[in-house]
Amino acid sequence: MKKISAANGDRTAVDNRISKRSGRRSGSRVTMTDIAKAAGCSQSAVSFVLNNTPGMRLSQQTRERVIEAARELGYVAPVLATPPALLSPSKLDGVIGFAVDQLATSPEAVVAIEGAREACWNAGNVLLVAQTMSDPIMEPRAIKALSNSGISALIYMTIFTREVEVPDYLYDLNIPIILLNCYTSDYAFPAVVPSEIAGGQTATRHLISHGHHRIATITGEPWMQAAQDRLTGYRRALATADIPFDPELVIEGDWSASAGYSGTMKLLSLPERPTAIFCQNDRTAIGCYEALKEAGLHIPEDMSVMGYDDEDICRHLVPPLTTSILPHMAMGQWAIEHLETAMLPRERRYQITKLECSLVKRASVAAPVGVRTGRKVRKV
């Protein structure tokens, strides 16, 4: 490793800004810790990217952030000199089908389709999209229409992460198929989903790292796998840090801003309030913000708030919301780039690929009062 020196005053100014962002002293040796701080990810993720470790399922966004930060800081590694070539589906020709159960009401579907579209165009292919609503009559007709259009592969997506019973006619299609945000019990198709347990664990661990021990969470609907997995991650992070699980700090929600508001008001009524709230999606966090402001509390001085999903509104909240990326863009790209692994015949079992829900650090998390001042945590 070597530090690339600035060639002129402008470059020196840029280096100084980068050093400030990463917490690194100017002129010191660049380390993976410096890169992790600048990229907003773990040191392990940096190591996996820079060493091009095989088998690590990191999102494309995380890889790009690590490589960009490493280049800016002057870190030189083989993986930076020659970016990996685009995976071109050479055995695929022309048109890829994309069937999704809900499109008009789901931003996640739009993001995944954009990721798939980008990967398709990079390989010279076109993407055809159909909304099926999981209708038992119209879904097979929609997929048949895609097949009759001459598609050479199919992406099959559901909005809610879940196990699905793939209809028999999909097994009969003589083209590669990849499942996006869903999977089957027989593992007959390659599948990609978010790493929700790890995401919940990372979000909670971020709060713990700031000194929080009384951490509440407002969940999504309990029947949904995403809500179950994020709660599992929350509990694992607490257990790892030897923080006892307190069921009164878990409020059942439904992913809505109104649930975030009512859930936060319940938490504020507790005899011993939490010092941080992990809202398991960003819309819940919006309601949480409103409740805290109505109670006269300041974020993050009086209460830290963590979101999940990284919706566009997060950066416009006051203060901007710390959250986690739901990697639908990367999942759409992954699905296209791995179509060749789904080539027929369907005689093998495929592992489920889980993509990282990376942390996006903004301004809604800080140390609790007792940690900042050395006094007992204030009850506000």
GINORMO-V137794 format. One record per residue. N is the residue number from 1. SS is DSSP state (H for helix, E for strand, C for the rest). PHI is phi in radians with two decimals (NA if undefined). Layout:
n = (N N)
ss = (SS SS)
phi = (PHI PHI)
This chain:
n = (1 2 3 4 5 6 7 8 9 10 11 12 13 14 15 16 17 18 19 20 21 22 23 24 25 26 27 28 29 30 31 32 33 34 35 36 37 38 39 40 41 42 43 44 45 46 47 48 49 50 51 52 53 54 55 56 57 58 59 60 61 62 63 64 65 66 67 68 69 70 71 72 73 74 75 76 77 78 79 80 81 82 83 84 85 86 87 88 89 90 91 92 93 94 95 96 97 98 99 100 101 102 103 104 105 106 107 108 109 110 111 112 113 114 115 116 117 118 119 120 121 122 123 124 125 126 127 128 129 130 131 132 133 134 135 136 137 138 139 140 141 142 143 144 145 146 147 148 149 150 151 152 153 154 155 156 157 158 159 160 161 162 163 164 165 166 167 168 169 170 171 172 173 174 175 176 177 178 179 180 181 182 183 184 185 186 187 188 189 190 191 192 193 194 195 196 197 198 199 200 201 202 203 204 205 206 207 208 209 210 211 212 213 214 215 216 217 218 219 220 221 222 223 224 225 226 227 228 229 230 231 232 233 234 235 236 237 238 239 240 241 242 243 244 245 246 247 248 249 250 251 252 253 254 255 256 257 258 259 260 261 262 263 264 265 266 267 268 269 270 271 272 273 274 275 276 277 278 279 280 281 282 283 284 285 286 287 288 289 290 291 292 293 294 295 296 297 298 299 300 301 302 303 304 305 306 307 308 309 310 311 312 313 314 315 316 317 318 319 320 321 322 323 324 325 326 327 328 329 330 331 332 333 334 335 336 337 338 339 340 341 342 343 344 345 346 347 348 349 350 351 352 353 354 355 356 357 358 359 360 361 362 363 364 365 366 367 368 369 370 371 372 373 374 375 376 377 378 379 380)
ss = (C C C C C C C C H H H H H H H H H H H H H H C C C C C C C C C H H H H H H H H C C C H H H H H H H H C C C C C C C C C H H H H H H H H H H H H H H C C C C H H H H C C C C C C C C C C C C C E E E E E E C C C C C C H H H H H H H H H H H H H H H H C C C E E E E E E C C C C C C H H H H H H H H H H H C C C C E E E E E E E E E E E C C C C H H H H H C C C E E E E E E E E C C C C C C E E E E E C H H H H H H H H H H H H H H C C C C C E E E E C C C C C C H H H H H H H H H H H H H H H H C C C C C C H H H E E C C C C C H H H H H H H H H H H H C C C C C C C E E E E C C H H H H H H H H H H H H H C C C C C C C C C E E E C C E C C H H H H H C C C C C E E E E C C H H H H H H H H H H C H H H H C C C C C C C C C E E E E C C C E E C C C C C C C C H H H H H C C C C C C C)
phi = (NA -2.59 -1.58 -1.43 -1.33 -1.29 -1.56 -2.72 -1.08 -1.09 -1.14 -1.10 -1.10 -1.08 -1.06 -1.14 -1.14 -1.13 -1.07 -1.14 -1.14 -1.58 1.36 -1.73 -1.23 -1.07 1.63 -1.43 -1.20 -1.31 -2.07 -1.15 -1.12 -1.02 -1.16 -1.07 -1.11 -1.18 -1.54 1.24 -2.51 -1.39 -1.13 -1.10 -1.07 -1.07 -1.07 -1.07 -1.23 -1.21 -1.65 0.90 -1.13 -1.23 1.47 -1.54 -1.69 -1.62 -1.20 -1.08 -1.10 -1.12 -1.02 -1.15 -1.13 -1.12 -1.13 -1.12 -1.11 -1.10 -1.12 -1.10 -1.42 1.57 -1.39 -1.99 -2.55 -0.96 -1.16 -1.42 -1.23 -2.29 -1.01 -1.06 -1.21 -1.11 -1.38 -1.63 -1.29 -1.12 -1.52 -1.75 -2.42 1.52 -2.28 -1.98 -1.59 -2.40 -1.92 -2.34 -1.26 -2.34 -2.17 -1.10 -1.84 -2.30 -1.15 -1.09 -1.12 -1.08 -1.14 -1.10 -1.11 -1.11 -1.09 -1.19 -1.06 -1.07 -1.14 -1.08 -1.13 -1.07 -1.71 1.41 -1.88 -1.93 -1.93 -1.88 -2.04 -2.36 -1.65 -1.94 0.98 0.97 -1.27 -1.10 -1.70 -1.40 -1.08 -1.08 -1.19 -1.14 -1.22 -1.11 -1.11 -1.10 -1.07 -1.19 -1.42 1.52 -1.15 -1.81 -2.88 -2.38 -1.79 -2.03 -2.11 -2.08 -1.26 -1.55 -1.12 -2.96 -1.38 -2.14 -1.72 -1.17 -1.07 -1.01 -1.16 -1.24 -1.11 -1.47 -1.20 -1.61 -2.46 -1.14 -2.32 -2.20 -1.64 -2.06 1.23 -2.68 -2.77 -2.00 -1.22 -1.64 0.92 -1.38 -2.23 -1.04 -2.44 -2.31 -2.43 -1.25 -1.50 -1.24 -1.11 -1.10 -1.12 -1.11 -1.18 -1.11 -1.08 -1.18 -1.10 -1.09 -1.17 -1.09 -1.12 -1.58 1.75 -1.41 -2.16 -1.84 -1.99 -1.68 -2.48 -1.95 -1.56 -1.56 -1.14 -1.14 -1.36 -1.53 -1.08 -1.05 -1.15 -1.09 -1.22 -1.15 -1.17 -1.06 -1.08 -1.02 -1.19 -1.13 -1.11 -1.07 -1.10 -1.08 -1.59 1.04 -1.77 -1.07 -1.34 -2.06 -1.08 -1.28 -1.58 -1.85 -1.94 -1.34 -2.16 -2.47 1.35 -1.74 -1.12 -1.13 -1.17 -1.12 -1.16 -1.14 -1.12 -1.15 -1.08 -1.10 -1.15 -1.24 -1.51 -1.19 -1.01 -2.09 -1.26 -1.25 -1.79 -2.63 -2.23 -1.65 -1.50 -1.44 -2.76 -1.24 -1.16 -1.06 -1.12 -1.07 -1.13 -1.07 -0.98 -1.09 -1.12 -1.14 -1.17 -1.11 -1.43 1.38 -1.72 -1.89 -1.83 -1.71 -1.03 -1.72 -2.69 -1.49 -2.29 -2.09 -1.87 -2.88 2.11 1.01 -1.25 -0.99 -1.16 -0.98 -1.29 -1.74 -1.20 -2.11 -1.35 -0.96 -1.50 -1.28 -2.71 -2.20 -1.36 -1.55 -1.46 -1.16 -1.04 -1.14 -1.15 -1.10 -1.13 -1.04 -1.02 -1.19 -1.22 -1.98 -1.10 -1.16 -1.25 -1.73 -1.06 -1.23 -1.40 -1.56 -1.96 -1.92 -1.79 -1.85 -1.24 -1.38 -1.57 -2.02 -1.70 -1.14 -1.71 -1.20 -1.34 -2.05 -1.48 -2.20 -2.23 -1.74 -2.20 -2.60 -1.16 -1.14 -0.96 -1.08 -1.31 -1.21 -1.85 1.46 -1.63 -1.08 -1.01 -1.29 -1.65 -1.93)
